Amino acid sequence: MQERYEHFIGGAFVPPRAGRYLETWNPATGKRLGEIARGDGADVDAAVAAAGSAWPGWRDRRPIERGRVLLEIARRLRERQQEIATLEILETGKPAWQAPFEVEVAAQYFEFYGGLVNALGGETIDLGPGYHSYTRREPFGVVGVILPWNAPINQAARAAAPALAAGNVVVAKPSEFTSASLLELASIAIECGLPAGALNVVTGTGPEAGAALVAHGGVRKIAFTGSLRAGREIAHIAADRILPLTLELGGKSPNLVFADADLAQAVPGSLRAFVTNAGQICSAGTRLSIHNDTGTAFVVVRGQIAIGAAGAIMILAALALVLVPYALYSAWHARREGAR
């Protein structure tokens, strides 16, 4: 991992306009990793301008040509899987068995959309004699992407691959806690034939870089994954601008255990649902509803499994050190409401 990461704008690494940086830390050890550029509105301006310049050329490429670039990105991600996985391990605290899988999933996104792009099309609508009515799908232009810390390369590929396949260009703002893997992805994409400026990365905080990206007049669509609070704020800005918006704000996932449940399956399944990725994932379990006739037996089996399990196999470090106080508060609040 590098000691310092700059923004990736216009196909090259560039320092922040204001010369400011943020420190990054390994959440599993608490040790300092390095620093990333602390972006602001000026950096977002530069990234959007670079994206806008790249858009006409990328938009006008034949779909099959765009697809070939995406397929090559998928191939290169697999080629450098362990290297990128190491970055994810350092920045997120993920165990060594999980991080390579995240890179593979990222490669699959580029692979899938690299093939799907050849099947994109509109439709004809029969309005009767004398009419010729049809629809066609056109790219938005510059798409702003704001990403979370819990699955950095996975979420980045999920957002960028379909946008690029459809002929859009992207300005992405990763979490300030987990920026390195996306910066590497952007550099790899250029090596694979993506035009300079088609995928830009501005690092920094949400209130500075993220807010500037959402409010920028040159951005024609926003995709955001993160908290409900931030999602609400972005939705208000998008509504004022009549801006297309995609939000993923997490979820509530109760586990229901019925009286006839096979506890040998239900207990470890529920445990994994709650602790995989340190519980920091949209599909994580949030509460257990257990039938009265099963409750005592469930708790006994759960205790046996928890004692015998190796902690590193299922339970990760908190992915962001700033979340530790929030996690402790949530546990206290749950106990106050009667959780056991």
N, C-alpha and C positions, 0 to 999 in steps of 0.2 A: 504493500500500500504506500502511496506517495505521502510525503510530508505535507504537501500543499496541493489542493485542487482548485483550478480556476473555472470560470464559466466555459461552456462550449457554445460558441456563437459563430455562425458563418463558416462552419467547417474547421474551426481552430479553437484552441484553448486561449482565452483572453482574460486578463485580470479585471477585477471590478472597477468601475469608473471612480468610485469613491475611495478605493484602496483599502477597504475594510474586509476583515475575515472573521469567521466563527470557528471555535475549537470543536473538534469531534472526539468522542470518547467511546471506549469499548464498554458496553453495558454489563458484560459478564465479569469483567475484571476491574472496572473503574479507572483503567489506565487511559492516558491521552493517546489518541491516534495521530492527530495532525490538525489541519485546518482547511476550511472551504471558503470560497468567495462569498461575501455577504452582499447579495444583490439588492438593488433598489429600482426605482422607476427608470433611471437612466440606462441600466443594464437591460431591463425589459424592452425599452425603446429600441435598443440596438438589436436585440434578438428578434423582435417583431419585424423590424426593417429587413433583417437578413432573410427571415422566412418569407416575407412578401416578395423579395427579389427572386427567391428560388421557386416560388409557386408556379408561375406560368410555364416554365420549362418542365417541371415535374407533372403538373396537371395535364399537359399536352402529350406526354409520353403514352404510347400505346399501353393498354392494361397489361398485356403479356410481358412487356418490358419492365413495368413497375413490379410485377410479380416475381420476375427473375431476381431483382435486387433483394426483395424480401426473402426469397428462398436462400440466397447467398448469406444474408444476415443470420438466418437460422443455422446454416451450416457452420458459420464462424463462431456462433455462440456455443455450439456443441464442441467445437475444436478447442475453445478456451474455457470450457465449463469449470474446471477446477480452479483456475485463476480467478474467475468472477465469483465463484462460490466462496472463495477465501475472503473476498471483500465483504460479502454478505455476512459471513460468520463474524468478522471483526466488528462490523458496524451494528449488527442486530442482536448478536448473542445466540444466533441459531446454532443448533448442534451440527456436527460435520455430516451427519447422514441426511439432513434435511436440505441444506443449502444447494447441493448439486441438483436436487429435484426441482428447486425453484428456477434454476437456470434452464433446465430441460423444458419446463412448462413455458418459459419465455420463448425458447426456440420454437416450440409448437405453435405459439400464437403467430409468429412470423411465417411459419410453414403453412398454417391453415389459410391465413389471409392472402399469402402469396399465390395460392392456388385459386381461392375463391374469387379473386379480382377478375378472373377471366369469365366469370359467370354473372357479373353485375350488369344490369340492364333495366330498362323501363318496360312499359307495356303499351299496347294499342287498345283503344277503347272504341267499341262499335257504337256510333251515334246515328247510324243509318246512312242512306245514300247522300252523297254530296258533302260529307264531312270526313275529315281526316284528323283524328284526335289521338295523341300519344303522350306519354310521359317519358322523361329521361332523368337519370340521376346525375347530379352535378356536385362537385366538392364545395365545401364551405369556403375554403381558403386557409387562413391561419387558425389553427385550433390550439387553444391554451389548455394545458393538462397540469393539474395539481395533484400530487401523489402523497400517499401516507408512508409510514415507516415500517409497517408490519410485513410487507412482502415487496420490497423495492423493485427488483428486476422483473418479477412476475407482473406487478401492476403497471409498470412502465410499458412493457411489451403489450399488455392487454389493451392499453389506451393508444399507443403509437402505431401498432401494426395495422389495425383497421383504418385509422385515419390516413396513413400513408398509402395504403392499398387503394383507397378511393380517390387519391389524387390531391389530398390535403397536405399541408405542411404543419409542423408542430413546434411549439415552444413549451417546454416542460419545466415545471418547478418541483423538484423532489423534496422530500422532507429534509430539513437541515441536519437531521440525525443520520440519514442514510442516503448519501448522494453519490458515492463513488461508483457503484455498479452502473447507474444510468449514464454517468459521464463516460465510462468505458464503452457502454453500448453505443452511444452517439459517435464516438471515435471509430468503433468497428464499422458502423453503418456507412461512414464516408469511404472507408477502405473497400467496402462491398459495392460501391457505385452509386450510393445515394448522393444527390447533389448537395454541395455545400450550402447550408442554410435551411435545408429541408427538415432537419431535426436539430433543434437548439436546446440547450439546458442552462437555465439560470438558477443558481443555488441561492439559498438564503431563507429567511423566515416568511411565514404567512403574512403578517401585517405589513411587511415591506415589499418583498418580491411578489408574493402571491396576490395581494390586493392590487398591485400595479398591473399585473397580468389580466386580472378579471375586468378591470376598469379600462383597459387599453382599447382605443377606438379601432385599431387594426385587427383585433382578434374577433373572429366571426362565430366561434363556438367555444364553450368551456366544458371540460370534463373534470369533475372533482370527486375524490374519494377522501373521506375524513369525518370529522365530528358533525353532529347535528347542529351545534351552534354555528360553526363556520359555514355549513351548508345553507342555513337560513340566511346568513348575511350575503352569501354569493347569489342565492336565489333572488333576493331583493334587487341587487345590482343588475342581474341578468334581466329581471322583469322590467326595470326602468329602461334598459337598452333594447328590449325585445330581442334578446340574444338566446339562441338555442343552448340548452344546458342539460348535461347529464350528471346526476348526483347519485353517489352510493354512500349512504350514511350509516352503515352498520345494520344490525338487526337484533331481534329478540328471539332466542331459540330455546324454548323449554324442552326438557327431556321428560317424556311420560313413561313411567314404569308401571305396568299393570300387574294384577295379582298373579297372572299365569306366565309372567316373563321368565325367561331363562337367565338367571342371575349370572351364570358363567359368561354370558355374552353381554347382558345389560350393564353390568357394573363396569367392566373395563371400557366398554363403548362410551358410557357416560363420563367416565374419568378422562378419556381422551378428548371428548367433546369440550370439556371445561379447561383443560390445561395445555392442549396443543397450541403451539405458537404463543405460549404464556397467556392464553385466553384472549390475545389481541388479534382477533380475526372476526370478520362479520358473521361467520357461521358458528362461532363458539357457543357452547351452552351457557345460558345465563341463570337457569334455575332448574331444580329437579322437582317434579311432582310424582310422588310415589304412593301407590295404593297402601292403605293402612295395614293390610294383611302381609305386606311385603317389606315394610319399612325396616324392622329390626334386622331381618336376614340380610337386607341390602347393605346396611351399615357394617355388619360383621364382615361380609365378603369384601366390601370396599376397603376396610382396614387391612385385611390380609393382603390384598393386591398392592395397596399403597406401601406397605412395609417391605414387600418383596421386590418392588420395582426399582430399577436403577433410575435415580432422579434425572440424569442427563438424557435418558431415552425419551421421556415424554414431557418433562417440565423444563422450560427454557428460562434464560435470564430475562428480566423485564427489558423489552426492546428499547425503551427510552428511559434514561435515568430520571427524567422529570416526572415520569408516571408513577414512581414509587410512592410518593405522598398520596397521590390520588387513589392508588390501589389500597393503601392502608385505610384511607378515609372510607372507601367503598365497603371494606370488610367491617369496619366499625359500624357504619350505617346499616348494613345488612343484619348484624347481630342485634342492633337496637330495634329493628323491625321484627325480630323473632327468629331469624335464621339460625340454624344449628350446624 
